[in-house]
């Protein structure tokens, strides 16, 4: 059975959410799209959306209120569906320590500094396609 792809964009900046969503659709990332404004909201969405045929691409900001990206990744470790999730960190942070810390999480497949470019998202899609079987809606 082929996997369904859902993209979850997580950022506390509503303008960034809209911009990343628009770029993801222009890049023709297949599947459905959802947004969350912090890590806790993102976990709640994953809980409600996941099933055995679902794969997730999470475009994750690091610095957010309520639950930041690092705490989201730490919470993800205990989830039974974590192998269905691939995370690309999309952040304004230029700290080498953040990029190094991202390597501690096997779900993280990429680290992108904002501003996000369409060409970069195409590279993400290529990485994702190499790891999953996806179907277009």
C-alpha positions as CSV (number, residue, x, y, z in Angstrom):
1,X,0.0,0.0,0.0
2,X,1.3,3.4,-0.9
3,X,1.8,6.0,1.8
4,X,-0.1,9.3,2.0
5,X,1.9,12.4,2.6
6,X,0.9,15.2,4.9
7,X,3.0,18.3,5.3
8,X,2.8,20.1,8.7
9,X,4.3,23.6,8.8
10,X,5.1,24.8,12.3
11,X,5.9,28.4,12.9
12,X,4.7,31.1,15.4
13,X,4.9,33.8,12.7
14,X,1.6,33.8,10.7
15,X,3.2,35.6,7.8
16,X,5.9,32.9,7.7
17,X,3.2,30.2,7.8
18,X,1.4,31.7,4.9
19,X,4.7,32.2,2.9
20,X,6.0,28.7,3.5
21,X,2.6,27.2,2.7
22,X,2.5,29.1,-0.6
23,X,6.0,28.0,-1.5
24,X,5.3,24.4,-0.6
25,X,2.3,24.4,-2.9
26,X,4.2,26.1,-5.7
27,X,6.9,23.4,-5.3
28,X,4.2,20.8,-5.8
29,X,4.9,18.9,-2.7
30,X,2.2,16.2,-2.9
31,X,-0.5,15.5,-0.3
32,X,-2.3,17.7,2.2
33,X,-1.1,20.6,4.2
34,X,-1.7,21.7,7.8
35,X,-0.2,24.4,10.0
36,X,0.5,24.8,13.7
37,X,1.8,27.9,15.6
38,X,3.9,26.0,18.2
39,X,5.2,22.6,19.0
40,X,2.3,21.6,21.3
41,X,-0.2,22.4,18.6
42,X,1.9,20.4,16.1
43,X,1.9,17.4,18.4
44,X,-1.9,17.6,18.8
45,X,-2.3,17.7,15.0
46,X,0.0,14.7,14.6
47,X,-2.0,12.8,17.2
48,X,-5.3,13.5,15.4
49,X,-3.9,12.9,11.8
50,X,-1.6,9.9,12.0
51,X,-2.6,6.5,10.8
52,X,-0.5,3.6,9.5
53,X,-0.7,4.8,5.9
54,X,0.3,8.4,6.7
55,X,3.8,9.9,6.3
56,X,4.6,13.4,7.5
57,X,7.0,16.1,6.4
58,X,7.3,18.6,9.2
59,X,8.8,22.0,8.4
60,X,9.7,23.1,11.9
61,X,10.7,26.5,13.3
62,X,12.9,26.3,16.4
63,X,12.1,29.5,18.3
64,X,8.5,29.5,19.3
65,X,6.4,30.2,22.4
66,X,4.5,27.5,24.3
67,X,6.7,24.7,23.0
68,X,9.7,25.3,20.9
69,X,11.1,23.1,18.1
70,X,13.6,21.3,20.3
71,X,10.9,20.4,22.9
72,X,8.7,19.2,20.0
73,X,11.5,16.9,18.8
74,X,12.2,15.6,22.3
75,X,8.4,14.9,22.7
76,X,8.4,13.1,19.4
77,X,10.9,10.5,20.5
78,X,8.2,8.8,22.7
79,X,5.6,8.7,20.0
80,X,4.9,5.2,18.4
81,X,4.5,6.8,15.0
82,X,7.8,8.8,15.0
83,X,9.2,6.6,12.2
84,X,6.5,8.1,10.0
85,X,7.8,11.6,10.4
86,X,10.7,13.4,8.7
87,X,11.5,16.9,9.9
88,X,13.2,19.8,8.2
89,X,14.1,22.6,10.5
90,X,13.3,26.0,8.9
91,X,14.7,28.7,11.1
92,X,16.2,32.2,11.2
93,X,18.9,30.9,13.6
94,X,22.4,31.1,12.2
95,X,23.9,29.4,15.3
96,X,26.2,26.5,14.5
97,X,25.1,24.9,17.8
98,X,21.5,24.7,16.5
99,X,22.6,23.0,13.4
100,X,24.8,20.6,15.4
101,X,21.9,19.9,17.9
102,X,19.6,19.0,15.0
103,X,21.9,16.0,14.2
104,X,20.8,14.5,17.6
105,X,17.4,13.7,16.2
106,X,17.1,10.9,13.6
107,X,13.8,12.4,12.3
108,X,15.6,15.6,11.2
109,X,16.6,15.2,7.5
110,X,17.5,18.9,6.9
111,X,18.3,22.3,8.3
112,X,17.4,25.4,6.3
113,X,18.0,29.0,7.3
114,X,15.3,31.5,6.5
115,X,14.4,33.0,4.1
116,X,13.2,29.9,2.4
117,X,13.6,29.6,-1.4
118,X,11.6,27.5,-3.8
119,X,14.8,25.8,-5.0
120,X,15.6,24.8,-1.5
121,X,12.1,23.3,-1.1
122,X,12.6,21.3,-4.3
123,X,15.7,19.8,-2.7
124,X,13.7,18.9,0.4
125,X,11.1,17.2,-1.8
126,X,13.9,15.3,-3.5
127,X,15.2,14.1,-0.1
128,X,11.8,13.2,1.0
129,X,11.0,11.3,-2.2
130,X,14.1,9.2,-1.7
131,X,12.9,8.1,1.7
132,X,9.2,7.5,1.0
133,X,6.6,6.3,-1.4
134,X,4.1,9.1,-1.8
135,X,0.9,9.5,-3.8
136,X,-0.5,12.7,-5.1
137,X,-4.1,13.5,-4.1
